[in-house]
Amino acid sequence: MKKLLVFALMLIGLSAAAQNFEGTFVQTKTLKVSGKTIKSEGTISYTAPDQLAMLYTKPDGDYFIIDGPIVRMDMRGVTADVNTSGNKAVQAQRNAILYGIQGKYEDIAKDLDADCTVTSVKGGKHVVIKVRKTMPKGYSGMQLDYNRNGRITRMVLEEFGGISTEYILK
């Protein structure tokens, strides 16, 4: 009985650890029209279910924060604080990012009315999500890569406006 209790406590600890992570990221934003790329990097911290902080070191001072229903950002001097409870478009984007980190890609597809394809690849899985209907704003698709432990290693956000943003997470 004692061994079973120790094993159960270890599983709880592993489960809790899997819901939180800190690391670094490299971001590459590509503008489809011009082909121009913009590189950025920084640190990322995630605490389940809805706390995300991306603090940029290049360019220094930029940030993207999800704090429950609130999205805060400062990207190259453009700031915004949005309560997603009253903004369905930003809420869908917020949820897509959090669900991507959590490995809930089927929830992303449902929320965005999208098709979802999951492929096993060496060392993990590759997920492609494509939205069925064109919208004026938001994500037209996403690509998500997970390692064998289910931890996200790459996220690509494709916007209807032709901007693609890739995040490599370490």
N, CA, C and O of each residue as an XYZ file, in Angstrom:
680
protein
N       0.828     -1.189      0.000
C       0.000      0.000      0.000
C       0.874      1.255      0.000
O       0.577      2.233     -0.686
N       1.946      1.211      0.774
C       2.832      2.365      0.859
C       3.462      2.675     -0.500
O       3.585      3.843     -0.870
N       3.867      1.627     -1.256
C       4.460      1.822     -2.578
C       3.448      2.449     -3.530
O       3.809      3.304     -4.338
N       2.198      2.036     -3.444
C       1.151      2.579     -4.299
C       0.946      4.066     -4.004
O       0.785      4.863     -4.929
N       0.950      4.438     -2.745
C       0.806      5.832     -2.356
C       1.970      6.674     -2.865
O       1.759      7.773     -3.377
N       3.192      6.174     -2.731
C       4.371      6.889     -3.226
C       4.274      7.067     -4.732
O       4.559      8.151     -5.241
N       3.876      6.019     -5.462
C       3.734      6.086     -6.918
C       2.679      7.126     -7.304
O       2.890      7.911     -8.229
N       1.535      7.133     -6.592
C       0.470      8.102     -6.878
C       0.964      9.530     -6.652
O       0.665     10.422     -7.446
N       1.707      9.748     -5.588
C       2.248     11.088     -5.317
C       3.254     11.510     -6.390
O       3.313     12.681     -6.765
N       4.040     10.557     -6.878
C       4.990     10.868     -7.949
C       4.241     11.267     -9.212
O       4.641     12.213     -9.890
N       3.159     10.562     -9.539
C       2.380     10.901    -10.725
C       1.763     12.284    -10.605
O       1.750     13.044    -11.573
N       1.257     12.615     -9.435
C       0.694     13.945     -9.214
C       1.770     14.998     -9.417
O       1.517     16.028    -10.043
N       2.952     14.759     -8.905
C       4.064     15.698     -9.080
C       4.451     15.848    -10.533
O       4.704     16.962    -10.992
N       4.503     14.738    -11.274
C       4.838     14.815    -12.697
C       3.756     15.548    -13.459
O       4.053     16.338    -14.356
N       2.513     15.298    -13.115
C       1.410     15.960    -13.789
C       1.457     17.461    -13.549
O       1.252     18.247    -14.473
N       1.724     17.859    -12.316
C       1.810     19.286    -12.007
C       2.977     19.934    -12.727
O       2.860     21.060    -13.213
N       4.117     19.226    -12.803
C       5.280     19.782    -13.484
C       5.017     19.961    -14.965
O       5.518     20.908    -15.570
N       4.233     19.060    -15.565
C       3.949     19.138    -16.992
C       3.066     20.341    -17.311
O       3.004     20.760    -18.466
N       2.390     20.900    -16.327
C       1.506     22.032    -16.553
C       2.227     23.365    -16.436
O       1.625     24.411    -16.684
N       3.479     23.352    -16.072
C       4.242     24.580    -15.906
C       5.579     24.426    -16.618
O       6.185     23.355    -16.581
N       6.041     25.490    -17.265
C       7.379     25.435    -17.825
C       7.929     26.832    -18.021
O       7.188     27.809    -18.123
N       9.221     26.898    -18.069
C       9.943     28.130    -18.379
C      11.006     27.791    -19.398
O      11.547     26.685    -19.395
N      11.301     28.719    -20.252
C      12.312     28.481    -21.261
C      12.581     29.731    -22.065
O      12.311     30.850    -21.631
N      13.115     29.512    -23.237
C      13.389     30.615    -24.153
C      12.648     30.369    -25.455
O      12.225     29.250    -25.745
N      12.499     31.427    -26.231
C      11.869     31.281    -27.536
C      12.578     32.173    -28.547
O      13.179     33.192    -28.208
N      12.481     31.749    -29.792
C      12.923     32.552    -30.929
C      11.694     32.718    -31.811
O      11.019     31.743    -32.141
N      11.410     33.947    -32.186
C      10.234     34.256    -32.998
C      10.692     34.770    -34.356
O      11.578     35.621    -34.437
N      10.091     34.256    -35.415
C      10.337     34.759    -36.761
C       9.003     35.114    -37.387
O       8.173     34.241    -37.640
N       8.798     36.400    -37.636
C       7.572     36.878    -38.263
C       7.877     37.116    -39.733
O       8.838     37.810    -40.066
N       7.061     36.542    -40.616
C       7.263     36.688    -42.050
C       6.062     37.403    -42.658
O       4.919     36.986    -42.473
N       6.338     38.488    -43.388
C       5.295     39.235    -44.081
C       5.189     38.677    -45.495
O       6.115     38.818    -46.293
N       4.063     38.044    -45.803
C       3.891     37.336    -47.065
C       4.070     38.253    -48.275
O       4.708     37.862    -49.253
N       3.525     39.447    -48.224
C       3.553     40.354    -49.366
C       4.979     40.721    -49.761
O       5.326     40.694    -50.942
N       5.802     41.063    -48.779
C       7.167     41.515    -49.077
C       8.219     40.426    -48.889
O       9.329     40.536    -49.410
N       7.873     39.378    -48.148
C       8.855     38.341    -47.837
C       9.800     38.749    -46.713
O      10.697     37.989    -46.348
N       9.604     39.938    -46.165
C      10.449     40.439    -45.086
C      10.255     39.590    -43.830
O       9.138     39.186    -43.508
N      11.355     39.328    -43.130
C      11.278     38.603    -41.864
C      11.780     39.493    -40.737
O      12.702     40.290    -40.906
N      11.148     39.333    -39.591
C      11.519     40.072    -38.389
C      11.803     39.044    -37.305
O      10.931     38.249    -36.953
N      13.011     39.059    -36.780
C      13.426     38.095    -35.745
C      13.344     38.752    -34.370
O      13.669     39.927    -34.198
N      12.905     37.963    -33.405
C      12.828     38.390    -32.011
C      13.160     37.193    -31.143
O      13.160     36.055    -31.612
N      13.444     37.454    -29.865
C      13.678     36.360    -28.929
C      13.435     36.831    -27.509
O      13.356     38.028    -27.231
N      13.319     35.852    -26.613
C      13.083     36.196    -25.224
C      12.866     34.968    -24.367
O      13.260     33.857    -24.721
N      12.226     35.198    -23.227
C      11.930     34.113    -22.298
C      10.424     33.887    -22.251
O       9.630     34.801    -22.477
N      10.056     32.649    -21.954
C       8.641     32.292    -21.865
C       8.410     31.562    -20.555
O       9.236     30.763    -20.115
N       7.273     31.853    -19.943
C       6.874     31.187    -18.704
C       5.390     30.877    -18.807
O       4.584     31.750    -19.125
N       5.037     29.627    -18.536
C       3.643     29.204    -18.616
C       3.261     28.490    -17.332
O       3.990     27.623    -16.851
N       2.109     28.860    -16.779
C       1.513     28.178    -15.635
C       0.062     27.879    -15.995
O      -0.714     28.783    -16.306
N      -0.291     26.597    -15.945
C      -1.651     26.174    -16.300
C      -2.656     26.749    -15.323
O      -2.341     26.916    -14.144
N      -3.834     27.049    -15.775
C      -4.280     26.832    -17.142
C      -4.162     28.055    -18.051
O      -4.249     27.920    -19.271
N      -3.967     29.249    -17.478
C      -4.097     30.437    -18.334
C      -3.161     31.596    -17.964
O      -3.556     32.762    -17.991
N      -1.931     31.257    -17.622
C      -0.928     32.282    -17.308
C       0.264     32.098    -18.251
O       0.946     31.074    -18.199
N       0.510     33.072    -19.097
C       1.605     33.003    -20.058
C       2.299     34.350    -20.091
O       1.651     35.390    -20.202
N       3.612     34.327    -19.994
C       4.395     35.563    -20.100
C       5.528     35.341    -21.093
O       6.379     34.473    -20.899
N       5.527     36.128    -22.144
C       6.621     36.122    -23.111
C       7.281     37.498    -22.995
O       6.711     38.515    -23.392
N       8.479     37.501    -22.449
C       9.222     38.738    -22.230
C      10.379     38.779    -23.216
O      11.262     37.922    -23.187
N      10.368     39.763    -24.075
C      11.343     39.835    -25.150
C      12.648     40.477    -24.679
O      12.648     41.475    -23.959
N      13.743     39.880    -25.101
C      15.060     40.480    -24.881
C      15.541     41.166    -26.156
O      16.379     42.067    -26.105
N      15.010     40.739    -27.295
C      15.261     41.374    -28.587
C      13.944     41.437    -29.329
O      13.489     40.396    -29.805
N      13.299     42.581    -29.462
C      13.691     43.860    -28.892
C      13.385     43.916    -27.399
O      12.333     43.473    -26.939
N      14.307     44.457    -26.683
C      14.206     44.546    -25.233
C      13.007     45.393    -24.831
O      12.804     46.490    -25.351
N      12.225     44.876    -23.907
C      11.090     45.624    -23.381
C       9.746     45.215    -23.947
O       8.719     45.500    -23.331
N       9.712     44.557    -25.097
C       8.442     44.071    -25.623
C       7.936     42.938    -24.740
O       8.726     42.249    -24.094
N       6.630     42.747    -24.711
C       6.062     41.638    -23.942
C       4.709     41.244    -24.506
O       4.028     42.034    -25.161
N       4.341     40.006    -24.235
C       3.019     39.460    -24.549
C       2.629     38.624    -23.349
O       3.294     37.638    -23.032
N       1.548     39.012    -22.678
C       1.155     38.359    -21.425
C      -0.320     37.972    -21.494
O      -1.173     38.769    -21.886
N      -0.596     36.741    -21.109
C      -1.965     36.303    -20.897
C      -2.098     36.056    -19.403
O      -1.384     35.236    -18.825
N      -3.017     36.776    -18.795
C      -3.264     36.673    -17.354
C      -4.756     36.401    -17.183
O      -5.552     37.325    -17.018
N      -5.124     35.116    -17.224
C      -6.541     34.771    -17.196
C      -7.206     35.296    -18.457
O      -6.751     34.997    -19.561
N      -8.282     36.077    -18.315
C      -8.964     36.591    -19.499
C      -8.298     37.841    -20.107
O      -8.713     38.312    -21.167
N      -7.285     38.364    -19.444
C      -6.643     39.605    -19.897
C      -5.429     39.302    -20.773
O      -4.592     38.469    -20.424
N      -5.343     39.980    -21.903
C      -4.172     39.907    -22.775
C      -3.524     41.287    -22.751
O      -4.166     42.296    -23.041
N      -2.234     41.310    -22.399
C      -1.464     42.563    -22.354
C      -0.285     42.422    -23.306
O       0.360     41.376    -23.370
N      -0.019     43.490    -24.038
C       1.133     43.424    -24.937
C       1.720     44.792    -25.191
O       1.050     45.822    -25.121
N       2.988     44.752    -25.486
C       3.728     45.915    -25.969
C       4.652     45.367    -27.048
O       5.663     44.729    -26.752
N       4.298     45.620    -28.280
C       5.080     45.131    -29.415
C       5.582     46.327    -30.214
O       4.842     46.970    -30.958
N       6.877     46.597    -30.027
C       7.546     47.694    -30.735
C       6.816     49.030    -30.531
O       6.638     49.817    -31.461
N       6.399     49.252    -29.268
C       5.778     50.516    -28.911
C       4.271     50.555    -29.033
O       3.649     51.525    -28.602
N       3.663     49.525    -29.611
C       2.207     49.455    -29.714
C       1.713     48.632    -28.528
O       2.000     47.439    -28.421
N       0.957     49.295    -27.630
C       0.498     48.624    -26.418
C      -0.999     48.358    -26.469
O      -1.753     49.070    -27.133
N      -1.411     47.323    -25.757
C      -2.836     47.011    -25.652
C      -3.058     46.183    -24.397
O      -2.233     45.347    -24.029
N      -4.173     46.426    -23.755
C      -4.690     45.611    -22.655
C      -6.117     45.265    -23.049
O      -6.953     46.158    -23.188
N      -6.408     43.974    -23.231
C      -7.720     43.565    -23.705
C      -8.304     42.549    -22.749
O      -7.668     41.546    -22.424
N      -9.531     42.816    -22.295
C     -10.273     41.816    -21.536
C     -11.005     40.968    -22.562
O     -11.955     41.434    -23.193
N     -10.571     39.729    -22.732
C     -11.118     38.881    -23.785
C     -12.552     38.433    -23.505
O     -13.218     37.904    -24.394
N     -13.032     38.639    -22.276
C     -14.410     38.278    -21.964
C     -15.389     39.053    -22.836
O     -16.476     38.563    -23.141
N     -15.006     40.261    -23.238
C     -15.874     41.088    -24.068
C     -15.385     41.236    -25.496
O     -15.917     42.055    -26.245
N     -14.377     40.459    -25.891
C     -13.815     40.583    -27.233
C     -13.601     39.181    -27.803
O     -12.568     38.553    -27.570
N     -14.593     38.704    -28.551
C     -14.567     37.316    -29.039
C     -13.397     37.038    -29.980
O     -12.861     35.930    -29.970
N     -12.985     38.017    -30.793
C     -11.882     37.793    -31.737
C     -10.570     37.569    -30.989
O      -9.838     36.628    -31.293
N     -10.269     38.423    -30.018
C      -9.031     38.273    -29.243
C      -9.131     37.044    -28.342
O      -8.131     36.370    -28.097
N     -10.329     36.753    -27.853
C     -10.518     35.557    -27.025
C     -10.182     34.297    -27.824
O      -9.550     33.385    -27.291
N     -10.591     34.231    -29.085
C     -10.297     33.070    -29.929
C      -8.787     32.927    -30.135
O      -8.259     31.815    -30.116
N      -8.094     34.053    -30.330
C      -6.639     34.008    -30.502
C      -5.960     33.586    -29.198
O      -5.052     32.754    -29.213
N      -6.390     34.150    -28.083
C      -5.857     33.786    -26.758
C      -6.018     32.300    -26.517
O      -5.072     31.618    -26.126
N      -7.233     31.797    -26.754
C      -7.513     30.379    -26.520
C      -6.668     29.493    -27.423
O      -6.172     28.455    -26.986
N      -6.501     29.896    -28.682
C      -5.704     29.090    -29.615
C      -4.268     28.953    -29.114
O      -3.689     27.869    -29.188
N      -3.697     30.026    -28.612
C      -2.320     29.983    -28.102
C      -2.248     29.089    -26.862
O      -1.379     28.222    -26.767
N      -3.160     29.301    -25.916
C      -3.135     28.481    -24.692
C      -3.420     27.013    -24.995
O      -2.737     26.131    -24.475
N      -4.414     26.746    -25.826
C      -4.725     25.361    -26.177
C      -3.550     24.710    -26.909
O      -3.280     23.525    -26.718
N      -2.855     25.479    -27.745
C      -1.683     24.940    -28.432
C      -0.613     24.511    -27.455
O      -0.024     23.440    -27.603
N      -0.359     25.334    -26.461
C       0.632     25.001    -25.438
C       0.188     23.778    -24.642
O       1.010     22.935    -24.283
N      -1.110     23.683    -24.366
C      -1.647     22.589    -23.566
C      -1.805     21.284    -24.353
O      -2.100     20.240    -23.772
N      -1.611     21.344    -25.668
C      -1.792     20.157    -26.495
C      -3.243     19.865    -26.826
O      -3.582     18.747    -27.213
N      -4.099     20.863    -26.678
C      -5.535     20.697    -26.946
C      -5.863     21.188    -28.360
O      -6.698     22.075    -28.540
N      -5.200     20.604    -29.355
C      -5.360     21.067    -30.735
C      -6.757     20.780    -31.274
O      -7.221     21.496    -32.161
N      -7.439     19.759    -30.768
C      -8.810     19.495    -31.210
C      -9.746     20.613    -30.741
O     -10.708     20.948    -31.433
N      -9.466     21.186    -29.569
C     -10.253     22.320    -29.081
C     -10.024     23.551    -29.951
O     -10.952     24.323    -30.194
N      -8.787     23.737    -30.421
C      -8.499     24.850    -31.330
C      -9.331     24.684    -32.592
O      -9.995     25.623    -33.032
N      -9.297     23.489    -33.176
C     -10.038     23.237    -34.414
C     -11.531     23.486    -34.223
O     -12.185     24.059    -35.094
N     -12.059     23.063    -33.101
C     -13.489     23.274    -32.821
C     -13.802     24.761    -32.709
O     -14.745     25.245    -33.335
N     -13.013     25.492    -31.911
C     -13.250     26.921    -31.707
C     -13.121     27.735    -32.993
O     -13.877     28.682    -33.210
N     -12.157     27.361    -33.849
C     -11.899     28.132    -35.064
C     -12.648     27.586    -36.283
O     -12.482     28.101    -37.389
N     -13.466     26.554    -36.093
C     -14.149     25.885    -37.202
C     -13.125     25.501    -38.264
O     -13.161     25.977    -39.398
N     -12.218     24.629    -37.857
C     -11.071     24.282    -38.695
C     -10.909     22.776    -38.811
O     -11.446     22.005    -38.015
N     -10.151     22.382    -39.827
C      -9.753     20.983    -39.978
C      -8.433     20.793    -39.253
O      -7.596     21.695    -39.221
N      -8.249     19.615    -38.669
C      -7.055     19.321    -37.886
C      -6.465     17.990    -38.343
O      -7.150     16.968    -38.363
N      -5.192     18.019    -38.708
C      -4.486     16.814    -39.123
C      -3.310     16.590    -38.184
O      -2.502     17.493    -37.967
N      -3.215     15.388    -37.629
C      -2.140     15.040    -36.708
C      -1.291     13.947    -37.357
O      -1.807     12.917    -37.791
N       0.019     14.192    -37.414
C       0.945     13.239    -38.011
C       2.013     12.874    -36.997
O       2.604     13.748    -36.362
N       2.259     11.575    -36.847
C       3.372     11.141    -36.000
C       4.666     11.380    -36.760
O       4.789     11.025    -37.932
N       5.625     11.984    -36.079
C       6.943     12.240    -36.652
C       7.979     11.721    -35.662
O       7.666     11.439    -34.505
N       9.195     11.602    -36.125
C      10.257     11.113    -35.257
C      10.353     12.006    -34.011
O      10.584     13.210    -34.121
N      10.180     11.425    -32.868
C      10.321     12.152    -31.618
C       9.088     12.920    -31.176
O       9.173     13.702    -30.229
N       7.923     12.725    -31.835
C       6.740     13.444    -31.387
C       5.624     13.459    -32.411
O       5.377     12.467    -33.097
N       4.948     14.607    -32.504
C       3.859     14.730    -33.474
C       3.809     16.138    -34.052
O       4.247     17.108    -33.433
N       3.261     16.214    -35.262
C       3.102     17.467    -35.999
C       1.613     17.654    -36.265
O       0.948     16.752    -36.774
N       1.094     18.828    -35.919
C      -0.327     19.120    -36.059
C      -0.494     20.302    -37.011
O       0.187     21.319    -36.886
N      -1.416     20.149    -37.966
C      -1.745     21.234    -38.889
C      -3.228     21.534    -38.728
O      -4.068     20.637    -38.804
N      -3.538     22.810    -38.503
C      -4.917     23.264    -38.352
C      -5.177     24.301    -39.436
O      -4.425     25.267    -39.568
N      -6.240     24.104    -40.214
C      -6.604     25.030    -41.287
C      -8.058     25.441    -41.111
O      -8.949     24.592    -41.075
N      -8.296     26.741    -41.000
C      -9.640     27.280    -40.828
C     -10.423     27.090    -42.130
O      -9.886     27.280    -43.221
N     -11.683     26.719    -42.003
C     -12.510     26.424    -43.179
C     -12.999     27.672    -43.903
O     -13.099     27.667    -45.130
N     -13.308     28.748    -43.164
C     -13.880     29.958    -43.775
C     -12.920     31.133    -43.618
O     -12.276     31.291    -42.582
N     -12.837     31.941    -44.649
C     -12.028     33.161    -44.588
C     -12.729     34.184    -43.705
O     -13.940     34.384    -43.795
N     -11.942     34.824    -42.853
C     -12.459     35.846    -41.942
C     -11.646     37.127    -42.155
O     -10.549     37.074    -42.711
N     -12.174     38.279    -41.716
C     -11.407     39.514    -41.879
C     -10.168     39.591    -40.985
O      -9.184     40.239    -41.342
N     -10.212     38.927    -39.818
C      -9.094     38.931    -38.874
C      -8.942     37.555    -38.259
O      -9.802     36.685    -38.400
N      -7.821     37.383    -37.573
C      -7.615     36.148    -36.820
C      -6.664     35.199    -37.515
O      -5.978     35.560    -38.471
N      -6.641     33.977    -37.012
C      -5.737     32.953    -37.530
C      -6.418     32.154    -38.639
O      -7.550     31.693    -38.491
N      -5.710     32.003    -39.739
C      -6.198     31.165    -40.834
C      -5.713     29.730    -40.654
O      -6.270     28.799    -41.234
N      -4.678     29.564    -39.850
C      -4.156     28.236    -39.603
C      -3.065     28.251    -38.557
O      -2.570     29.304    -38.155
N      -2.706     27.065    -38.131
C      -1.637     26.891    -37.145
C      -0.894     25.604    -37.450
O      -1.455     24.657    -38.001
N       0.376     25.588    -37.082
C       1.158     24.357    -37.079
C       1.743     24.224    -35.677
O       2.246     25.190    -35.103
N       1.667     23.028    -35.147
C       2.143     22.771    -33.795
C       3.007     21.526    -33.802
O       2.618     20.505    -34.370
N       4.173     21.594    -33.180
C       5.043     20.433    -33.031
C       5.212     20.154    -31.547
O       5.439     21.061    -30.746
N       5.094     18.866    -31.196
C       5.234     18.425    -29.811
C       6.307     17.343    -29.745
O       6.442     16.530    -30.660
N       7.066     17.344    -28.653
C       8.049     16.275    -28.478
C       7.338     15.027    -27.954
O       6.125     15.044    -27.746
N       8.081     13.958    -27.745
C       7.479     12.686    -27.328
C       6.808     12.786    -25.960
O       5.959     11.957    -25.631
N       7.174     13.786    -25.158
C       6.554     13.979    -23.842
C       5.326     14.880    -23.894
O       4.720     15.163    -22.860
N       4.956     15.333    -25.097
C       3.786     16.185    -25.244
C       4.059     17.662    -25.035
O       3.126     18.466    -25.045
N       5.300     18.032    -24.848
C       5.668     19.447    -24.652
C       5.782     20.124    -26.016
O       6.389     19.584    -26.940
N       5.198     21.296    -26.127
C       5.255     22.025    -27.399
C       6.679     22.523    -27.655
O       7.345     23.028    -26.752
N       7.130     22.373    -28.894
C       8.472     22.817    -29.266
C       8.440     23.864    -30.378
O       9.410     24.594    -30.582
N       7.323     23.931    -31.088
C       7.208     24.873    -32.208
C       5.738     25.200    -32.422
O       4.873     24.326    -32.367
N       5.475     26.483    -32.669
C       4.120     26.934    -32.975
C       4.217     27.940    -34.114
O       5.023     28.870    -34.067
N       3.397     27.748    -35.128
C       3.324     28.703    -36.226
C       1.890     29.213    -36.286
O       0.943     28.435    -36.404
N       1.749     30.530    -36.204
C       0.444     31.179    -36.275
C       0.344     31.865    -37.632
O       1.142     32.749    -37.945
N      -0.628     31.462    -38.434
C      -0.824     32.044    -39.762
C      -2.064     32.926    -39.718
O      -3.147     32.469    -39.353
N      -1.904     34.179    -40.087
C      -3.004     35.130    -40.030
C      -3.621     35.330    -41.411
O      -2.946     35.173    -42.429
N      -4.912     35.677    -41.440
C      -5.595     35.922    -42.702
C      -4.938     37.046    -43.494
O      -4.996     37.045    -44.723
N      -4.320     37.997    -42.819
C      -3.682     39.128    -43.487
C      -2.358     38.779    -44.159
O      -1.731     39.650    -44.761
N      -1.918     37.520    -44.068
C      -0.694     37.119    -44.747
C       0.553     37.178    -43.881
O       1.666     37.105    -44.402
N       0.392     37.306    -42.582
C       1.538     37.301    -41.672
C       1.636     35.915    -41.043
O       0.641     35.355    -40.584
N       2.840     35.379    -41.031
C       3.099     34.086    -40.409
C       4.124     34.297    -39.298
O       5.177     34.892    -39.529
N       3.823     33.815    -38.102
C       4.741     33.973    -36.971
C       5.089     32.599    -36.428
O       4.219     31.843    -35.994
N       6.387     32.289    -36.459
C       6.882     31.002    -35.964
C       7.590     31.214    -34.636
O       8.403     32.127    -34.489
N       7.270     30.359    -33.675
C       7.931     30.351    -32.377
C       8.628     29.012    -32.209
O       8.003     27.959    -32.338
N       9.917     29.050    -31.923
C      10.671     27.863    -31.556
C      10.896     27.965    -30.053
O      11.492     28.929    -29.571
N      10.416     26.963    -29.312
C      10.482     26.995    -27.854
C      11.524     26.015    -27.351
O      11.577     24.865    -27.789
N      12.353     26.480    -26.426
C      13.394     25.626    -25.844
C      13.269     25.641    -24.340
O      14.050     24.986    -23.649
